[in-house]
Protein backbone atom coordinates (compact mmCIF):
# COMPACT_ATOMS: atom_id res chain seq x y z
CA UNK A 1 0.00 0.00 0.00
CA UNK A 2 1.28 3.44 -0.92
CA UNK A 3 -0.14 5.21 2.16
CA UNK A 4 2.94 6.17 4.14
CA UNK A 5 1.31 8.09 7.00
CA UNK A 6 -1.89 9.45 8.46
CA UNK A 7 -1.13 12.17 10.96
CA UNK A 8 -3.67 13.57 13.39
CA UNK A 9 -3.02 17.20 14.38
CA UNK A 10 -5.26 18.03 17.33
CA UNK A 11 -3.95 21.60 17.65
CA UNK A 12 -4.95 22.45 14.06
CA UNK A 13 -7.97 20.09 13.90
CA UNK A 14 -6.61 18.20 10.89
CA UNK A 15 -5.83 14.77 9.49
CA UNK A 16 -3.10 14.60 6.84
CA UNK A 17 -2.77 11.46 4.76
CA UNK A 18 0.43 11.04 2.76
CA UNK A 19 0.80 8.48 -0.04
CA UNK A 20 3.61 7.86 -2.50
CA UNK A 21 2.93 6.36 -5.92
CA UNK A 22 5.36 5.24 -8.64
CA UNK A 23 3.14 6.93 -11.25
CA UNK A 24 3.49 10.41 -12.79
CA UNK A 25 1.40 13.29 -11.43
CA UNK A 26 -0.85 13.38 -14.52
CA UNK A 27 -1.84 9.75 -13.98
CA UNK A 28 -2.58 10.21 -10.26
CA UNK A 29 -4.53 13.38 -11.10
CA UNK A 30 -6.84 11.35 -13.38
CA UNK A 31 -7.96 9.35 -10.34
CA UNK A 32 -9.45 12.63 -9.08
CA UNK A 33 -10.41 14.29 -12.36
CA UNK A 34 -12.26 11.37 -14.01
CA UNK A 35 -15.52 10.57 -12.19
CA UNK A 36 -15.47 6.94 -13.35
CA UNK A 37 -12.01 6.49 -11.84
CA UNK A 38 -12.93 8.44 -8.70
CA UNK A 39 -15.80 6.11 -7.96
CA UNK A 40 -13.47 3.11 -8.16
CA UNK A 41 -11.57 4.23 -5.06
CA UNK A 42 -13.53 6.98 -3.23
CA UNK A 43 -14.83 5.18 -0.17
CA UNK A 44 -13.56 2.03 1.52
CA UNK A 45 -13.82 -1.30 -0.35
CA UNK A 46 -16.95 -2.35 1.56
CA UNK A 47 -18.69 0.92 0.55
CA UNK A 48 -17.95 1.60 -3.14
CA UNK A 49 -18.98 4.99 -4.48
CA UNK A 50 -21.24 5.95 -7.33
CA UNK A 51 -20.78 9.49 -8.63
CA UNK A 52 -24.09 11.08 -9.60
CA UNK A 53 -23.00 14.59 -10.59
CA UNK A 54 -19.51 15.86 -11.25
CA UNK A 55 -18.23 19.37 -11.89
CA UNK A 56 -14.59 19.72 -10.87
CA UNK A 57 -14.35 23.47 -11.32
CA UNK A 58 -14.25 26.23 -8.68
CA UNK A 59 -17.85 26.72 -7.56
CA UNK A 60 -18.80 23.31 -8.93
CA UNK A 61 -19.59 20.19 -7.00
CA UNK A 62 -19.69 16.45 -6.82
CA UNK A 63 -22.53 14.35 -5.46
CA UNK A 64 -22.15 10.68 -4.74
CA UNK A 65 -23.43 7.79 -2.70
CA UNK A 66 -21.71 4.78 -1.22
CA UNK A 67 -23.43 1.40 -1.12
CA UNK A 68 -22.70 -0.92 1.77
CA UNK A 69 -22.59 -4.72 1.77
CA UNK A 70 -26.22 -4.88 2.93
CA UNK A 71 -27.41 -2.47 0.25
CA UNK A 72 -27.58 0.54 2.56
CA UNK A 73 -26.53 3.84 1.02
CA UNK A 74 -24.72 6.85 2.43
CA UNK A 75 -24.80 10.07 0.44
CA UNK A 76 -22.21 12.79 0.29
CA UNK A 77 -21.22 15.94 -1.57
CA UNK A 78 -18.26 18.18 -2.39
CA UNK A 79 -18.23 21.92 -3.02
CA UNK A 80 -15.13 22.62 -5.09
CA UNK A 81 -13.23 25.78 -4.10
CA UNK A 82 -9.97 25.49 -6.07
CA UNK A 83 -8.53 23.39 -8.90
CA UNK A 84 -4.99 23.72 -10.23
CA UNK A 85 -4.62 20.70 -12.51
CA UNK A 86 -2.68 18.49 -12.07
CA UNK A 87 -1.20 19.80 -8.83
CA UNK A 88 -3.98 20.57 -6.35
CA UNK A 89 -7.65 20.40 -5.52
CA UNK A 90 -9.60 21.93 -2.64
CA UNK A 91 -13.16 21.12 -1.65
CA UNK A 92 -15.56 20.93 1.26
CA UNK A 93 -16.85 17.40 1.84
CA UNK A 94 -20.08 16.67 3.67
CA UNK A 95 -22.94 14.29 4.28
CA UNK A 96 -26.29 14.39 2.50
CA UNK A 97 -29.75 13.06 3.27
CA UNK A 98 -31.59 10.39 1.25
CA UNK A 99 -32.52 13.00 -1.38
CA UNK A 100 -28.92 14.22 -1.76
CA UNK A 101 -29.52 17.47 0.15
CA UNK A 102 -26.58 18.49 2.40
CA UNK A 103 -27.36 17.41 5.96
CA UNK A 104 -27.58 20.26 8.44
CA UNK A 105 -25.84 19.53 11.70
CA UNK A 106 -23.50 16.92 10.26
CA UNK A 107 -19.77 17.64 10.19
CA UNK A 108 -17.99 18.83 7.08
CA UNK A 109 -14.29 18.86 6.26
CA UNK A 110 -12.25 21.31 4.23
CA UNK A 111 -9.98 19.09 2.13
CA UNK A 112 -6.85 20.05 0.21
CA UNK A 113 -5.17 17.53 -2.09
CA UNK A 114 -1.65 18.31 -3.25
CA UNK A 115 0.30 16.28 -5.81
CA UNK A 116 4.05 16.77 -6.17
CA UNK A 117 6.77 14.96 -8.07
CA UNK A 118 8.92 12.77 -5.85
CA UNK A 119 11.57 10.18 -6.71
CA UNK A 120 10.24 9.67 -10.23
CA UNK A 121 6.68 9.26 -8.97
CA UNK A 122 4.06 11.29 -7.14
CA UNK A 123 3.52 12.22 -3.52
CA UNK A 124 -0.11 12.90 -2.62
CA UNK A 125 -0.97 14.79 0.53
CA UNK A 126 -4.61 14.95 1.51
CA UNK A 127 -5.28 17.31 4.40
CA UNK A 128 -8.75 17.37 5.98
CA UNK A 129 -9.50 20.22 8.39
CA UNK A 130 -12.46 20.23 10.78
CA UNK A 131 -14.44 23.16 12.19
CA UNK A 132 -14.35 21.89 15.78
CA UNK A 133 -12.68 19.26 17.92
CA UNK A 134 -16.10 17.67 18.42
CA UNK A 135 -16.52 17.23 14.65
CA UNK A 136 -13.03 15.78 14.37
CA UNK A 137 -13.74 13.31 17.17
CA UNK A 138 -17.15 12.42 15.70
CA UNK A 139 -15.67 11.57 12.29
CA UNK A 140 -12.80 9.66 13.89
CA UNK A 141 -15.37 7.59 15.82
CA UNK A 142 -17.19 6.93 12.53
CA UNK A 143 -13.97 5.39 11.16
CA UNK A 144 -12.68 8.21 8.98
CA UNK A 145 -9.02 7.38 9.55
CA UNK A 146 -9.31 3.71 8.59
CA UNK A 147 -11.74 4.57 5.79
CA UNK A 148 -9.22 7.00 4.27
CA UNK A 149 -6.43 4.43 4.46
CA UNK A 150 -8.60 1.79 2.80
CA UNK A 151 -9.95 4.12 0.13
CA UNK A 152 -6.58 5.55 -0.90
CA UNK A 153 -5.10 2.05 -0.70
CA UNK A 154 -7.29 1.14 -3.67
CA UNK A 155 -5.44 3.66 -5.86
CA UNK A 156 -2.45 1.31 -6.17
CA UNK A 157 -4.32 -1.26 -8.26
CA UNK A 158 -5.89 1.41 -10.46
CA UNK A 159 -2.51 2.99 -11.17
CA UNK A 160 -0.98 -0.42 -11.91
CA UNK A 161 -3.77 -1.40 -14.32
Steps between C-alpha positions, in 0.01 A plus 500: 500500500628844408358677808808596698337692786180636646576772750246640743565863599276583795631857532400585141198264484636311199578157360773483235533186292820458300537244220781438254432350158743388228278669239535848346291788636275509191401137554426546872305817416269297272388300804351828626404666172315208335174420682505137384846455651408695814213267574733200480690612810304775683370320806627185669474167313187395691326827399574568131397839366274596215546854370169659403609851401849627434628851436864535602524875455510776764140549612405159363421188693490126518216290636538133572372211704672199648328162510573268789511120500137484616381741232483801731605830346681801641492822301759772485599815314796724418503874437810570293690816599826471303644290217854533367537198272694279544648631824222577748133483583305653788144419599260481791371147558177427683214262561165510322154367577316233298407761237860622462440825691794602725422392856478785748674427826734239356873572493678619189870503418704745297727278290813596308668248270852578384695297244875549464772319310715281722765241414367449148144459626238703683446593862137568590414689815136516598433736789153506658425785741204501739302793641509373859667237714158341550458456123849355472429253780159411353648415159787309660243293693318434171822346363629782282866417557471133404257586220752743348779243519283236334365733233837643397648150520281409203685752281799265469313243291343767280838658429653159426221402259 
